[in-house]
Amino acid sequence: VLTMSKQLTDEWGIGRQTAINMTDQMAEISRTIGIGVELSADLVGMFHKFHGMSLETSEAFIKQGAWLAHMNNVAPDAVMRDIAGSADLVATYTKGGAENIFKMAIEAKKLGMEMSDLDQIARGLLDIDSSLSAEMEFMALTGKQMNLDRARHLALDEEWGLLNEELTRQFGDQAYWQNATRIEKELMADILQTDIKTMAKIVKGEEDR
């Protein structure tokens, strides 16, 4: 009880008595999802602070997010740990509310990535000059055609599921990737301003579920 209420009070500025009154709900979240009580307190606190939810609504949305992860065959505890460790992204991506945060974390996990990886890719796509330069250089070197305009629009609109699908459609040629040179792989990664390990996960695409 003290750990949970102290986390809400110290980290998120929630009144002491209010925090104490929330301990049963946070303990239930911990048991249901399989995460620590401090993570539960962080999740409740960040949705309350960054998305303007009441503490009770935060609790309901967290449970809904866990259900959404389960329906997508993604481990709910992994999704919640990623969100709890990504407070800056939760504060940044408020469009679409908490549900879009859950979608971002779930879509990242589908590719074996973190929210921070998906954020970096979106930012890389929207670094238009650098991304387009790498795209043109890649096409000139390989003769392969590519158009990431739709991916850039999806990144701008924060449509995480559709963005994943578009990236897999554009880059998901595993036979090509396996036979690509170092330079080709580096250029593909440069288009998204990411590293080769993350690029390989995009090429592989979503695992069977």
C-alpha positions in Angstrom: 0.0 0.0 0.0 2.7 2.4 1.0 4.7 1.7 -2.2 1.7 2.3 -4.5 0.5 5.4 -2.8 4.0 6.9 -2.5 4.5 6.4 -6.2 1.3 8.2 -7.1 2.1 11.0 -4.6 5.8 11.5 -5.3 5.9 10.8 -9.0 2.5 12.0 -10.2 1.5 14.7 -7.6 -1.7 12.9 -6.6 -3.0 13.7 -3.1 -2.0 11.2 -0.4 -5.5 10.2 0.7 -6.7 9.8 -2.9 -3.6 7.7 -3.6 -4.3 5.5 -0.6 -7.9 5.1 -1.7 -6.7 3.8 -5.1 -4.4 1.0 -3.8 -7.0 -1.8 -4.1 -7.6 -1.0 -7.7 -3.9 -0.8 -8.5 -3.3 -4.1 -6.7 -6.1 -5.6 -8.9 -4.4 -4.3 -12.0 -1.1 -5.8 -10.9 -2.7 -9.2 -10.3 -4.7 -9.2 -13.5 -1.9 -8.2 -15.9 1.0 -9.6 -14.0 3.0 -6.5 -13.4 4.5 -4.9 -10.3 2.5 -2.5 -8.2 4.9 0.4 -9.0 4.3 -0.1 -12.7 0.5 -0.1 -12.1 0.8 3.2 -10.2 2.9 4.7 -13.0 0.3 3.6 -15.6 -2.6 5.1 -13.6 -0.6 8.3 -12.9 0.6 8.9 -16.4 -2.9 8.5 -18.0 -4.3 10.7 -15.3 -1.7 13.4 -15.9 -1.0 13.3 -19.6 -4.4 12.3 -20.9 -6.7 14.1 -18.4 -8.4 10.9 -17.2 -9.9 10.5 -13.8 -8.0 7.9 -11.7 -11.0 5.5 -12.0 -11.1 5.9 -15.8 -7.4 5.3 -16.0 -7.8 2.0 -14.3 -10.6 1.0 -16.7 -8.5 2.0 -19.7 -5.5 0.0 -18.5 -7.7 -3.1 -18.3 -9.1 -2.4 -21.7 -5.6 -2.1 -23.1 -4.6 -5.4 -21.6 -7.6 -7.0 -23.3 -6.7 -5.4 -26.6 -3.2 -6.8 -26.3 -4.6 -10.2 -25.5 -6.9 -10.0 -28.6 -3.9 -9.2 -30.7 -2.0 -12.2 -29.3 0.6 -9.9 -27.6 1.6 -10.3 -24.0 -0.3 -7.7 -22.0 2.4 -7.5 -19.3 5.1 -6.7 -22.0 2.8 -4.0 -23.5 2.2 -2.4 -20.1 5.9 -2.5 -19.1 6.8 -0.7 -22.4 4.1 1.9 -21.8 5.1 2.5 -18.2 8.8 2.9 -19.3 7.8 5.4 -22.0 6.3 8.3 -20.1 7.7 10.9 -22.6 6.0 9.1 -25.5 2.7 8.8 -23.5 2.9 12.6 -22.9 3.8 13.2 -26.6 1.2 11.0 -28.4 -2.1 12.3 -27.0 -4.0 12.2 -30.3 -6.5 9.4 -30.2 -6.3 9.2 -26.4 -5.0 6.3 -24.4 -6.3 3.8 -26.9 -3.8 5.0 -29.5 -1.0 4.6 -26.9 -2.0 0.9 -26.5 -2.2 0.5 -30.2 1.3 1.9 -30.6 2.8 -0.4 -27.9 0.9 -3.4 -29.4 2.0 -2.7 -32.9 5.6 -2.3 -31.8 5.4 -5.7 -29.9 4.0 -7.4 -33.0 7.4 -6.7 -34.7 9.4 -7.4 -31.6 10.1 -3.8 -31.0 9.5 -1.1 -28.3 7.4 2.0 -28.6 10.7 4.0 -28.8 11.6 2.1 -32.0 8.3 2.9 -33.6 8.7 6.5 -32.5 12.1 6.7 -34.1 10.8 5.2 -37.4 8.0 7.8 -37.5 10.4 10.6 -36.8 12.8 9.2 -39.4 10.1 9.1 -42.1 9.1 12.7 -41.3 12.7 13.9 -41.6 11.8 14.4 -45.2 15.1 15.6 -46.6 17.2 12.8 -45.1 14.6 10.1 -45.7 14.0 11.1 -49.3 17.7 11.4 -50.0 18.3 7.8 -48.8 15.2 6.6 -50.7 16.5 8.1 -54.0 20.0 6.8 -53.4 18.6 3.3 -52.7 16.5 3.3 -55.9 19.4 4.6 -57.9 21.8 1.9 -56.6 19.4 -1.1 -56.8 16.9 -0.2 -59.5 14.1 -1.1 -57.1 11.1 1.2 -57.0 9.8 2.5 -53.8 7.3 5.2 -52.7 7.0 5.9 -49.0 4.6 8.9 -49.3 1.7 6.9 -47.8 4.0 5.7 -44.9 4.9 9.3 -44.2 1.2 10.3 -44.1 0.5 7.4 -41.7 3.4 8.4 -39.5 2.1 12.0 -39.4 -1.4 10.8 -38.5 0.0 8.3 -35.9 -1.9 5.4 -37.5 0.4 2.7 -36.1 -1.3 -0.4 -37.4 -1.6 0.9 -40.9 2.0 2.2 -40.8 3.3 -1.3 -39.8 1.4 -2.8 -42.7 2.7 -0.3 -45.2 6.3 -0.7 -44.0 6.1 -4.5 -44.4 4.6 -4.0 -47.8 7.4 -1.7 -48.9 10.3 -3.6 -47.3 9.1 -7.1 -46.6 11.1 -8.9 -49.3 13.0 -11.4 -47.2 14.7 -13.0 -50.2 16.1 -9.6 -51.3 17.2 -8.7 -47.7 19.1 -12.0 -47.3 21.0 -11.3 -50.4 21.4 -7.6 -50.0 24.9 -6.0 -49.5 25.8 -4.1 -46.4 25.4 -0.8 -48.3 21.9 -1.8 -49.5 20.8 -2.7 -45.9 22.3 0.5 -44.5 20.5 2.6 -47.1 17.2 0.9 -46.3 17.8 1.6 -42.6 18.7 5.2 -43.4 15.3 5.7 -45.2 13.7 5.2 -41.8 16.6 6.7 -39.8 16.9 3.4 -37.8 19.4 0.7 -37.4 19.9 -2.6 -39.3 18.6 -4.7 -36.5 15.3 -2.8 -36.4 15.2 -2.8 -40.2 15.5 -6.6 -40.2 12.5 -6.9 -37.9 10.4 -4.8 -40.3 11.5 -6.9 -43.3 10.5 -10.0 -41.3 7.1 -8.5 -40.6 4.6 -9.7 -38.1 5.1 -13.3 -36.9 2.3 -15.8 -37.3 -0.3 -15.3 -34.6 
